[in-house]
């Protein structure tokens, strides 16, 4: 089975890549500028979508909410 974990970023990854603070990173992922996936309380960002957005390409802007059973 393919490991998809390496194909997504966490909010903390965006902080490091963009050299921004935690609050700014959350504002960015909640701005609907690009596609995000919410798994419970965690936010995941597909790397391909993020890099397309970063390079100025038009990208999908929807958010998928996945509820987890804990």
mmCIF file of the N, C-alpha and C atoms, coordinates in Angstrom:
data_MODEL
# 
_entry.id   MODEL 
# 
loop_
_atom_site.group_PDB 
_atom_site.id 
_atom_site.type_symbol 
_atom_site.label_atom_id 
_atom_site.label_alt_id 
_atom_site.label_comp_id 
_atom_site.label_asym_id 
_atom_site.label_entity_id 
_atom_site.label_seq_id 
_atom_site.pdbx_PDB_ins_code 
_atom_site.Cartn_x 
_atom_site.Cartn_y 
_atom_site.Cartn_z 
_atom_site.occupancy 
_atom_site.B_iso_or_equiv 
_atom_site.pdbx_formal_charge 
_atom_site.auth_seq_id 
_atom_site.auth_comp_id 
_atom_site.auth_asym_id 
_atom_site.auth_atom_id 
_atom_site.pdbx_PDB_model_num 
ATOM 1   N N  . UNK A 1 1  ? 0.836   -1.178 0.000   1.00 0.00 ? 1  UNK A N  1 
ATOM 2   C CA . UNK A 1 1  ? 0.000   0.000  0.000   1.00 0.00 ? 1  UNK A CA 1 
ATOM 3   C C  . UNK A 1 1  ? 0.886   1.248  0.000   1.00 0.00 ? 1  UNK A C  1 
ATOM 4   N N  . UNK A 1 2  ? 0.483   2.243  -0.762  1.00 0.00 ? 2  UNK A N  1 
ATOM 5   C CA . UNK A 1 2  ? 1.242   3.478  -0.878  1.00 0.00 ? 2  UNK A CA 1 
ATOM 6   C C  . UNK A 1 2  ? 1.132   4.319  0.386   1.00 0.00 ? 2  UNK A C  1 
ATOM 7   N N  . UNK A 1 3  ? 2.237   4.933  0.802   1.00 0.00 ? 3  UNK A N  1 
ATOM 8   C CA . UNK A 1 3  ? 2.254   5.806  1.975   1.00 0.00 ? 3  UNK A CA 1 
ATOM 9   C C  . UNK A 1 3  ? 1.951   7.239  1.531   1.00 0.00 ? 3  UNK A C  1 
ATOM 10  N N  . UNK A 1 4  ? 0.730   7.696  1.803   1.00 0.00 ? 4  UNK A N  1 
ATOM 11  C CA . UNK A 1 4  ? 0.316   9.025  1.382   1.00 0.00 ? 4  UNK A CA 1 
ATOM 12  C C  . UNK A 1 4  ? 0.763   10.118 2.343   1.00 0.00 ? 4  UNK A C  1 
ATOM 13  N N  . UNK A 1 5  ? 1.269   9.761  3.497   1.00 0.00 ? 5  UNK A N  1 
ATOM 14  C CA . UNK A 1 5  ? 1.689   10.759 4.486   1.00 0.00 ? 5  UNK A CA 1 
ATOM 15  C C  . UNK A 1 5  ? 2.738   11.700 3.904   1.00 0.00 ? 5  UNK A C  1 
ATOM 16  N N  . UNK A 1 6  ? 3.579   11.194 3.014   1.00 0.00 ? 6  UNK A N  1 
ATOM 17  C CA . UNK A 1 6  ? 4.635   12.034 2.445   1.00 0.00 ? 6  UNK A CA 1 
ATOM 18  C C  . UNK A 1 6  ? 4.109   12.973 1.367   1.00 0.00 ? 6  UNK A C  1 
ATOM 19  N N  . UNK A 1 7  ? 2.833   12.865 1.012   1.00 0.00 ? 7  UNK A N  1 
ATOM 20  C CA . UNK A 1 7  ? 2.264   13.696 -0.044  1.00 0.00 ? 7  UNK A CA 1 
ATOM 21  C C  . UNK A 1 7  ? 1.476   14.885 0.499   1.00 0.00 ? 7  UNK A C  1 
ATOM 22  N N  . UNK A 1 8  ? 1.483   15.059 1.812   1.00 0.00 ? 8  UNK A N  1 
ATOM 23  C CA . UNK A 1 8  ? 0.757   16.168 2.429   1.00 0.00 ? 8  UNK A CA 1 
ATOM 24  C C  . UNK A 1 8  ? 1.648   16.913 3.420   1.00 0.00 ? 8  UNK A C  1 
ATOM 25  N N  . UNK A 1 9  ? 1.327   18.185 3.599   1.00 0.00 ? 9  UNK A N  1 
ATOM 26  C CA . UNK A 1 9  ? 1.977   19.006 4.614   1.00 0.00 ? 9  UNK A CA 1 
ATOM 27  C C  . UNK A 1 9  ? 1.031   19.207 5.783   1.00 0.00 ? 9  UNK A C  1 
ATOM 28  N N  . UNK A 1 10 ? 1.607   19.480 6.942   1.00 0.00 ? 10 UNK A N  1 
ATOM 29  C CA . UNK A 1 10 ? 0.877   19.950 8.116   1.00 0.00 ? 10 UNK A CA 1 
ATOM 30  C C  . UNK A 1 10 ? 1.046   21.464 8.169   1.00 0.00 ? 10 UNK A C  1 
ATOM 31  N N  . UNK A 1 11 ? 0.279   22.113 9.015   1.00 0.00 ? 11 UNK A N  1 
ATOM 32  C CA . UNK A 1 11 ? 0.391   23.566 9.172   1.00 0.00 ? 11 UNK A CA 1 
ATOM 33  C C  . UNK A 1 11 ? 1.808   23.944 9.611   1.00 0.00 ? 11 UNK A C  1 
ATOM 34  N N  . UNK A 1 12 ? 2.417   23.135 10.462  1.00 0.00 ? 12 UNK A N  1 
ATOM 35  C CA . UNK A 1 12 ? 3.784   23.441 10.922  1.00 0.00 ? 12 UNK A CA 1 
ATOM 36  C C  . UNK A 1 12 ? 4.782   23.403 9.763   1.00 0.00 ? 12 UNK A C  1 
ATOM 37  N N  . UNK A 1 13 ? 4.539   22.561 8.764   1.00 0.00 ? 13 UNK A N  1 
ATOM 38  C CA . UNK A 1 13 ? 5.412   22.531 7.584   1.00 0.00 ? 13 UNK A CA 1 
ATOM 39  C C  . UNK A 1 13 ? 5.310   23.847 6.822   1.00 0.00 ? 13 UNK A C  1 
ATOM 40  N N  . UNK A 1 14 ? 4.099   24.377 6.683   1.00 0.00 ? 14 UNK A N  1 
ATOM 41  C CA . UNK A 1 14 ? 3.914   25.656 5.997   1.00 0.00 ? 14 UNK A CA 1 
ATOM 42  C C  . UNK A 1 14 ? 4.622   26.780 6.743   1.00 0.00 ? 14 UNK A C  1 
ATOM 43  N N  . UNK A 1 15 ? 4.595   26.726 8.068   1.00 0.00 ? 15 UNK A N  1 
ATOM 44  C CA . UNK A 1 15 ? 5.304   27.723 8.874   1.00 0.00 ? 15 UNK A CA 1 
ATOM 45  C C  . UNK A 1 15 ? 6.780   27.743 8.497   1.00 0.00 ? 15 UNK A C  1 
ATOM 46  N N  . UNK A 1 16 ? 7.378   26.562 8.415   1.00 0.00 ? 16 UNK A N  1 
ATOM 47  C CA . UNK A 1 16 ? 8.811   26.463 8.106   1.00 0.00 ? 16 UNK A CA 1 
ATOM 48  C C  . UNK A 1 16 ? 9.105   26.894 6.680   1.00 0.00 ? 16 UNK A C  1 
ATOM 49  N N  . UNK A 1 17 ? 8.290   26.435 5.739   1.00 0.00 ? 17 UNK A N  1 
ATOM 50  C CA . UNK A 1 17 ? 8.518   26.741 4.326   1.00 0.00 ? 17 UNK A CA 1 
ATOM 51  C C  . UNK A 1 17 ? 8.414   28.241 4.064   1.00 0.00 ? 17 UNK A C  1 
ATOM 52  N N  . UNK A 1 18 ? 7.396   28.867 4.647   1.00 0.00 ? 18 UNK A N  1 
ATOM 53  C CA . UNK A 1 18 ? 7.132   30.281 4.393   1.00 0.00 ? 18 UNK A CA 1 
ATOM 54  C C  . UNK A 1 18 ? 7.754   31.215 5.417   1.00 0.00 ? 18 UNK A C  1 
ATOM 55  N N  . UNK A 1 19 ? 8.368   30.631 6.462   1.00 0.00 ? 19 UNK A N  1 
ATOM 56  C CA . UNK A 1 19 ? 8.977   31.415 7.533   1.00 0.00 ? 19 UNK A CA 1 
ATOM 57  C C  . UNK A 1 19 ? 7.963   32.390 8.136   1.00 0.00 ? 19 UNK A C  1 
ATOM 58  N N  . UNK A 1 20 ? 6.819   31.817 8.542   1.00 0.00 ? 20 UNK A N  1 
ATOM 59  C CA . UNK A 1 20 ? 5.748   32.606 9.152   1.00 0.00 ? 20 UNK A CA 1 
ATOM 60  C C  . UNK A 1 20 ? 5.391   31.994 10.504  1.00 0.00 ? 20 UNK A C  1 
ATOM 61  N N  . UNK A 1 21 ? 4.657   32.730 11.282  1.00 0.00 ? 21 UNK A N  1 
ATOM 62  C CA . UNK A 1 21 ? 4.238   32.256 12.594  1.00 0.00 ? 21 UNK A CA 1 
ATOM 63  C C  . UNK A 1 21 ? 3.044   31.315 12.517  1.00 0.00 ? 21 UNK A C  1 
ATOM 64  N N  . UNK A 1 22 ? 2.725   30.726 13.652  1.00 0.00 ? 22 UNK A N  1 
ATOM 65  C CA . UNK A 1 22 ? 1.622   29.771 13.747  1.00 0.00 ? 22 UNK A CA 1 
ATOM 66  C C  . UNK A 1 22 ? 0.282   30.418 13.380  1.00 0.00 ? 22 UNK A C  1 
ATOM 67  N N  . UNK A 1 23 ? 0.035   31.602 13.932  1.00 0.00 ? 23 UNK A N  1 
ATOM 68  C CA . UNK A 1 23 ? -1.224  32.295 13.662  1.00 0.00 ? 23 UNK A CA 1 
ATOM 69  C C  . UNK A 1 23 ? -1.366  32.604 12.172  1.00 0.00 ? 23 UNK A C  1 
ATOM 70  N N  . UNK A 1 24 ? -0.310  33.085 11.551  1.00 0.00 ? 24 UNK A N  1 
ATOM 71  C CA . UNK A 1 24 ? -0.349  33.386 10.119  1.00 0.00 ? 24 UNK A CA 1 
ATOM 72  C C  . UNK A 1 24 ? -0.574  32.128 9.291   1.00 0.00 ? 24 UNK A C  1 
ATOM 73  N N  . UNK A 1 25 ? 0.039   31.026 9.698   1.00 0.00 ? 25 UNK A N  1 
ATOM 74  C CA . UNK A 1 25 ? -0.126  29.771 8.964   1.00 0.00 ? 25 UNK A CA 1 
ATOM 75  C C  . UNK A 1 25 ? -1.577  29.298 9.022   1.00 0.00 ? 25 UNK A C  1 
ATOM 76  N N  . UNK A 1 26 ? -2.191  29.393 10.197  1.00 0.00 ? 26 UNK A N  1 
ATOM 77  C CA . UNK A 1 26 ? -3.600  29.001 10.316  1.00 0.00 ? 26 UNK A CA 1 
ATOM 78  C C  . UNK A 1 26 ? -4.507  29.962 9.548   1.00 0.00 ? 26 UNK A C  1 
ATOM 79  N N  . UNK A 1 27 ? -4.191  31.237 9.545   1.00 0.00 ? 27 UNK A N  1 
ATOM 80  C CA . UNK A 1 27 ? -4.974  32.186 8.757   1.00 0.00 ? 27 UNK A CA 1 
ATOM 81  C C  . UNK A 1 27 ? -4.890  31.831 7.278   1.00 0.00 ? 27 UNK A C  1 
ATOM 82  N N  . UNK A 1 28 ? -3.714  31.453 6.828   1.00 0.00 ? 28 UNK A N  1 
ATOM 83  C CA . UNK A 1 28 ? -3.524  31.082 5.433   1.00 0.00 ? 28 UNK A CA 1 
ATOM 84  C C  . UNK A 1 28 ? -4.343  29.850 5.065   1.00 0.00 ? 28 UNK A C  1 
ATOM 85  N N  . UNK A 1 29 ? -4.261  28.789 5.860   1.00 0.00 ? 29 UNK A N  1 
ATOM 86  C CA . UNK A 1 29 ? -4.996  27.571 5.507   1.00 0.00 ? 29 UNK A CA 1 
ATOM 87  C C  . UNK A 1 29 ? -6.506  27.750 5.645   1.00 0.00 ? 29 UNK A C  1 
ATOM 88  N N  . UNK A 1 30 ? -6.939  28.699 6.456   1.00 0.00 ? 30 UNK A N  1 
ATOM 89  C CA . UNK A 1 30 ? -8.370  28.973 6.598   1.00 0.00 ? 30 UNK A CA 1 
ATOM 90  C C  . UNK A 1 30 ? -8.868  30.038 5.629   1.00 0.00 ? 30 UNK A C  1 
ATOM 91  N N  . UNK A 1 31 ? -7.994  30.557 4.784   1.00 0.00 ? 31 UNK A N  1 
ATOM 92  C CA . UNK A 1 31 ? -8.367  31.622 3.845   1.00 0.00 ? 31 UNK A CA 1 
ATOM 93  C C  . UNK A 1 31 ? -8.994  31.096 2.559   1.00 0.00 ? 31 UNK A C  1 
ATOM 94  N N  . UNK A 1 32 ? -9.065  29.788 2.406   1.00 0.00 ? 32 UNK A N  1 
ATOM 95  C CA . UNK A 1 32 ? -9.581  29.160 1.184   1.00 0.00 ? 32 UNK A CA 1 
ATOM 96  C C  . UNK A 1 32 ? -8.761  29.526 -0.046  1.00 0.00 ? 32 UNK A C  1 
ATOM 97  N N  . UNK A 1 33 ? -7.480  29.781 0.141   1.00 0.00 ? 33 UNK A N  1 
ATOM 98  C CA . UNK A 1 33 ? -6.594  30.069 -0.979  1.00 0.00 ? 33 UNK A CA 1 
ATOM 99  C C  . UNK A 1 33 ? -6.224  28.807 -1.745  1.00 0.00 ? 33 UNK A C  1 
ATOM 100 N N  . UNK A 1 34 ? -6.297  27.660 -1.071  1.00 0.00 ? 34 UNK A N  1 
ATOM 101 C CA . UNK A 1 34 ? -5.988  26.383 -1.701  1.00 0.00 ? 34 UNK A CA 1 
ATOM 102 C C  . UNK A 1 34 ? -6.693  25.270 -0.956  1.00 0.00 ? 34 UNK A C  1 
ATOM 103 N N  . UNK A 1 35 ? -6.756  24.129 -1.580  1.00 0.00 ? 35 UNK A N  1 
ATOM 104 C CA . UNK A 1 35 ? -7.444  22.944 -1.067  1.00 0.00 ? 35 UNK A CA 1 
ATOM 105 C C  . UNK A 1 35 ? -6.789  22.434 0.220   1.00 0.00 ? 35 UNK A C  1 
ATOM 106 N N  . UNK A 1 36 ? -7.600  22.159 1.228   1.00 0.00 ? 36 UNK A N  1 
ATOM 107 C CA . UNK A 1 36 ? -7.111  21.558 2.470   1.00 0.00 ? 36 UNK A CA 1 
ATOM 108 C C  . UNK A 1 36 ? -7.989  20.376 2.845   1.00 0.00 ? 36 UNK A C  1 
ATOM 109 N N  . UNK A 1 37 ? -7.455  19.529 3.684   1.00 0.00 ? 37 UNK A N  1 
ATOM 110 C CA . UNK A 1 37 ? -8.185  18.368 4.180   1.00 0.00 ? 37 UNK A CA 1 
ATOM 111 C C  . UNK A 1 37 ? -8.141  18.421 5.695   1.00 0.00 ? 37 UNK A C  1 
ATOM 112 N N  . UNK A 1 38 ? -9.305  18.432 6.316   1.00 0.00 ? 38 UNK A N  1 
ATOM 113 C CA . UNK A 1 38 ? -9.364  18.433 7.777   1.00 0.00 ? 38 UNK A CA 1 
ATOM 114 C C  . UNK A 1 38 ? -9.694  17.030 8.248   1.00 0.00 ? 38 UNK A C  1 
ATOM 115 N N  . UNK A 1 39 ? -8.800  16.473 9.059   1.00 0.00 ? 39 UNK A N  1 
ATOM 116 C CA . UNK A 1 39 ? -8.982  15.151 9.638   1.00 0.00 ? 39 UNK A CA 1 
ATOM 117 C C  . UNK A 1 39 ? -9.125  15.358 11.134  1.00 0.00 ? 39 UNK A C  1 
ATOM 118 N N  . UNK A 1 40 ? -10.368 15.314 11.607  1.00 0.00 ? 40 UNK A N  1 
ATOM 119 C CA . UNK A 1 40 ? -10.604 15.675 13.002  1.00 0.00 ? 40 UNK A CA 1 
ATOM 120 C C  . UNK A 1 40 ? -10.212 17.126 13.196  1.00 0.00 ? 40 UNK A C  1 
ATOM 121 N N  . UNK A 1 41 ? -9.275  17.379 14.083  1.00 0.00 ? 41 UNK A N  1 
ATOM 122 C CA . UNK A 1 41 ? -8.807  18.745 14.310  1.00 0.00 ? 41 UNK A CA 1 
ATOM 123 C C  . UNK A 1 41 ? -7.527  19.065 13.539  1.00 0.00 ? 41 UNK A C  1 
ATOM 124 N N  . UNK A 1 42 ? -6.998  18.092 12.827  1.00 0.00 ? 42 UNK A N  1 
ATOM 125 C CA . UNK A 1 42 ? -5.763  18.301 12.073  1.00 0.00 ? 42 UNK A CA 1 
ATOM 126 C C  . UNK A 1 42 ? -6.062  18.788 10.659  1.00 0.00 ? 42 UNK A C  1 
ATOM 127 N N  . UNK A 1 43 ? -5.210  19.649 10.154  1.00 0.00 ? 43 UNK A N  1 
ATOM 128 C CA . UNK A 1 43 ? -5.347  20.167 8.798   1.00 0.00 ? 43 UNK A CA 1 
ATOM 129 C C  . UNK A 1 43 ? -4.177  19.656 7.969   1.00 0.00 ? 43 UNK A C  1 
ATOM 130 N N  . UNK A 1 44 ? -4.498  19.065 6.830   1.00 0.00 ? 44 UNK A N  1 
ATOM 131 C CA . UNK A 1 44 ? -3.488  18.551 5.906   1.00 0.00 ? 44 UNK A CA 1 
ATOM 132 C C  . UNK A 1 44 ? -3.601  19.316 4.592   1.00 0.00 ? 44 UNK A C  1 
ATOM 133 N N  . UNK A 1 45 ? -2.455  19.576 3.979   1.00 0.00 ? 45 UNK A N  1 
ATOM 134 C CA . UNK A 1 45 ? -2.416  20.310 2.723   1.00 0.00 ? 45 UNK A CA 1 
ATOM 135 C C  . UNK A 1 45 ? -1.665  19.461 1.707   1.00 0.00 ? 45 UNK A C  1 
ATOM 136 N N  . UNK A 1 46 ? -2.312  19.084 0.602   1.00 0.00 ? 46 UNK A N  1 
ATOM 137 C CA . UNK A 1 46 ? -1.602  18.312 -0.421  1.00 0.00 ? 46 UNK A CA 1 
ATOM 138 C C  . UNK A 1 46 ? -0.410  19.110 -0.966  1.00 0.00 ? 46 UNK A C  1 
ATOM 139 N N  . UNK A 1 47 ? 0.755   18.475 -1.013  1.00 0.00 ? 47 UNK A N  1 
ATOM 140 C CA . UNK A 1 47 ? 1.967   19.169 -1.451  1.00 0.00 ? 47 UNK A CA 1 
ATOM 141 C C  . UNK A 1 47 ? 1.830   19.727 -2.858  1.00 0.00 ? 47 UNK A C  1 
ATOM 142 N N  . UNK A 1 48 ? 1.265   18.944 -3.765  1.00 0.00 ? 48 UNK A N  1 
ATOM 143 C CA . UNK A 1 48 ? 1.143   19.391 -5.156  1.00 0.00 ? 48 UNK A CA 1 
ATOM 144 C C  . UNK A 1 48 ? 0.283   20.646 -5.253  1.00 0.00 ? 48 UNK A C  1 
ATOM 145 N N  . UNK A 1 49 ? -0.813  20.682 -4.499  1.00 0.00 ? 49 UNK A N  1 
ATOM 146 C CA . UNK A 1 49 ? -1.702  21.852 -4.504  1.00 0.00 ? 49 UNK A CA 1 
ATOM 147 C C  . UNK A 1 49 ? -0.991  23.064 -3.915  1.00 0.00 ? 49 UNK A C  1 
ATOM 148 N N  . UNK A 1 50 ? -0.300  22.863 -2.796  1.00 0.00 ? 50 UNK A N  1 
ATOM 149 C CA . UNK A 1 50 ? 0.390   23.969 -2.151  1.00 0.00 ? 50 UNK A CA 1 
ATOM 150 C C  . UNK A 1 50 ? 1.464   24.555 -3.064  1.00 0.00 ? 50 UNK A C  1 
ATOM 151 N N  . UNK A 1 51 ? 2.256   23.692 -3.693  1.00 0.00 ? 51 UNK A N  1 
ATOM 152 C CA . UNK A 1 51 ? 3.338   24.186 -4.552  1.00 0.00 ? 51 UNK A CA 1 
ATOM 153 C C  . UNK A 1 51 ? 2.785   24.875 -5.799  1.00 0.00 ? 51 UNK A C  1 
ATOM 154 N N  . UNK A 1 52 ? 1.665   24.385 -6.324  1.00 0.00 ? 52 UNK A N  1 
ATOM 155 C CA . UNK A 1 52 ? 1.026   25.063 -7.456  1.00 0.00 ? 52 UNK A CA 1 
ATOM 156 C C  . UNK A 1 52 ? 0.587   26.463 -7.032  1.00 0.00 ? 52 UNK A C  1 
ATOM 157 N N  . UNK A 1 53 ? -0.044  26.572 -5.855  1.00 0.00 ? 53 UNK A N  1 
ATOM 158 C CA . UNK A 1 53 ? -0.469  27.871 -5.328  1.00 0.00 ? 53 UNK A CA 1 
ATOM 159 C C  . UNK A 1 53 ? 0.733   28.784 -5.119  1.00 0.00 ? 53 UNK A C  1 
ATOM 160 N N  . UNK A 1 54 ? 1.792   28.233 -4.548  1.00 0.00 ? 54 UNK A N  1 
ATOM 161 C CA . UNK A 1 54 ? 3.001   29.008 -4.270  1.00 0.00 ? 54 UNK A CA 1 
ATOM 162 C C  . UNK A 1 54 ? 3.624   29.542 -5.559  1.00 0.00 ? 54 UNK A C  1 
ATOM 163 N N  . UNK A 1 55 ? 3.478   28.793 -6.648  1.00 0.00 ? 55 UNK A N  1 
ATOM 164 C CA . UNK A 1 55 ? 4.027   29.203 -7.940  1.00 0.00 ? 55 UNK A CA 1 
ATOM 165 C C  . UNK A 1 55 ? 3.058   30.056 -8.752  1.00 0.00 ? 55 UNK A C  1 
ATOM 166 N N  . UNK A 1 56 ? 1.940   30.444 -8.145  1.00 0.00 ? 56 UNK A N  1 
ATOM 167 C CA . UNK A 1 56 ? 1.015   31.351 -8.797  1.00 0.00 ? 56 UNK A CA 1 
ATOM 168 C C  . UNK A 1 56 ? 0.015   30.705 -9.723  1.00 0.00 ? 56 UNK A C  1 
ATOM 169 N N  . UNK A 1 57 ? -0.082  29.383 -9.680  1.00 0.00 ? 57 UNK A N  1 
ATOM 170 C CA . UNK A 1 57 ? -1.048  28.698 -10.526 1.00 0.00 ? 57 UNK A CA 1 
ATOM 171 C C  . UNK A 1 57 ? -2.414  28.694 -9.855  1.00 0.00 ? 57 UNK A C  1 
ATOM 172 N N  . UNK A 1 58 ? -3.453  28.659 -10.666 1.00 0.00 ? 58 UNK A N  1 
ATOM 173 C CA . UNK A 1 58 ? -4.809  28.587 -10.125 1.00 0.00 ? 58 UNK A CA 1 
ATOM 174 C C  . UNK A 1 58 ? -5.023  27.183 -9.571  1.00 0.00 ? 58 UNK A C  1 
ATOM 175 N N  . UNK A 1 59 ? -5.548  27.091 -8.355  1.00 0.00 ? 59 UNK A N  1 
ATOM 176 C CA . UNK A 1 59 ? -5.741  25.795 -7.707  1.00 0.00 ? 59 UNK A CA 1 
ATOM 177 C C  . UNK A 1 59 ? -7.145  25.684 -7.130  1.00 0.00 ? 59 UNK A C  1 
ATOM 178 N N  . UNK A 1 60 ? -7.539  24.447 -6.858  1.00 0.00 ? 60 UNK A N  1 
ATOM 179 C CA . UNK A 1 60 ? -8.836  24.189 -6.223  1.00 0.00 ? 60 UNK A CA 1 
ATOM 180 C C  . UNK A 1 60 ? -8.846  24.805 -4.829  1.00 0.00 ? 60 UNK A C  1 
ATOM 181 N N  . UNK A 1 61 ? -10.012 25.259 -4.386  1.00 0.00 ? 61 UNK A N  1 
ATOM 182 C CA . UNK A 1 61 ? -10.085 25.951 -3.100  1.00 0.00 ? 61 UNK A CA 1 
ATOM 183 C C  . UNK A 1 61 ? -11.079 25.323 -2.137  1.00 0.00 ? 61 UNK A C  1 
ATOM 184 N N  . UNK A 1 62 ? -11.386 24.071 -2.288  1.00 0.00 ? 62 UNK A N  1 
ATOM 185 C CA . UNK A 1 62 ? -12.354 23.448 -1.388  1.00 0.00 ? 62 UNK A CA 1 
ATOM 186 C C  . UNK A 1 62 ? -11.664 22.844 -0.166  1.00 0.00 ? 62 UNK A C  1 
ATOM 187 N N  . UNK A 1 63 ? -12.451 22.627 0.873   1.00 0.00 ? 63 UNK A N  1 
ATOM 188 C CA . UNK A 1 63 ? -11.962 21.978 2.086   1.00 0.00 ? 63 UNK A CA 1 
ATOM 189 C C  . UNK A 1 63 ? -12.795 20.729 2.317   1.00 0.00 ? 63 UNK A C  1 
ATOM 190 N N  . UNK A 1 64 ? -12.113 19.646 2.578   1.00 0.00 ? 64 UNK A N  1 
ATOM 191 C CA . UNK A 1 64 ? -12.787 18.385 2.885   1.00 0.00 ? 64 UNK A CA 1 
ATOM 192 C C  . UNK A 1 64 ? -12.684 18.157 4.381   1.00 0.00 ? 64 UNK A C  1 
ATOM 193 N N  . UNK A 1 65 ? -13.795 17.849 5.012   1.00 0.00 ? 65 UNK A N  1 
ATOM 194 C CA . UNK A 1 65 ? -13.822 17.579 6.457   1.00 0.00 ? 65 UNK A CA 1 
ATOM 195 C C  . UNK A 1 65 ? -14.012 16.080 6.661   1.00 0.00 ? 65 UNK A C  1 
ATOM 196 N N  . UNK A 1 66 ? -13.075 15.447 7.315   1.00 0.00 ? 66 UNK A N  1 
ATOM 197 C CA . UNK A 1 66 ? -13.187 14.039 7.663   1.00 0.00 ? 66 UNK A CA 1 
ATOM 198 C C  . UNK A 1 66 ? -13.288 13.929 9.168   1.00 0.00 ? 66 UNK A C  1 
ATOM 199 N N  . UNK A 1 67 ? -14.334 13.293 9.640   1.00 0.00 ? 67 UNK A N  1 
ATOM 200 C CA . UNK A 1 67 ? -14.478 13.072 11.075  1.00 0.00 ? 67 UNK A CA 1 
ATOM 201 C C  . UNK A 1 67 ? -13.798 11.778 11.438  1.00 0.00 ? 67 UNK A C  1 
ATOM 202 N N  . UNK A 1 68 ? -13.100 11.790 12.548  1.00 0.00 ? 68 UNK A N  1 
ATOM 203 C CA . UNK A 1 68 ? -12.412 10.592 12.998  1.00 0.00 ? 68 UNK A CA 1 
ATOM 204 C C  . UNK A 1 68 ? -13.131 10.027 14.210  1.00 0.00 ? 68 UNK A C  1 
ATOM 205 N N  . UNK A 1 69 ? -13.042 8.747  14.346  1.00 0.00 ? 69 UNK A N  1 
ATOM 206 C CA . UNK A 1 69 ? -13.614 8.090  15.520  1.00 0.00 ? 69 UNK A CA 1 
ATOM 207 C C  . UNK A 1 69 ? -12.500 7.836  16.515  1.00 0.00 ? 69 UNK A C  1 
ATOM 208 N N  . UNK A 1 70 ? -12.579 8.464  17.642  1.00 0.00 ? 70 UNK A N  1 
ATOM 209 C CA . UNK A 1 70 ? -11.543 8.285  18.678  1.00 0.00 ? 70 UNK A CA 1 
ATOM 210 C C  . UNK A 1 70 ? -12.136 7.640  19.890  1.00 0.00 ? 70 UNK A C  1 
# 
